[in-house]
Amino acid sequence: TPGMSLGALSPEAHGALNIAMNRLGARSVSGEGGEDRARDTLHANGDDENSRVKQIASGRFGVTAEYLHKCTEVEIKVAQGAKPGEGGQLPGFKVNAYIAKLRHATPGP
């Protein structure tokens, strides 16, 4: 799947896509926002929510050695195309405590 970060998608949708891709033997991309380390643990039924491909962008949001150790591929994002409106910026009000924890950032107002 294309890299869509946790935050662009809800945690539930992001996790469901990862589970589906892992069941199919395909690979999902984390997006540039990091992932919850709780996803490293398999569900009781054997489902796996971990993205196999970890995306690293210039901001390195959520990137740690531990995070990179849990992947089979690394995708390095070197550019982002122009977008109308707010561009690639994340408004502060969207950075809740959970997203801030994953990205090693400060929650927004």
Secondary structure, DSSP 8 states (H G I E B T S, - for coil): -----BTTB-HHHHHHHHHHHHHHT---B--TT---GGGGS--TTS-----SEEEE-TT-TT--HHHHHT-SEEEE-------SSSTT---GGG--HHHHHHHT-----
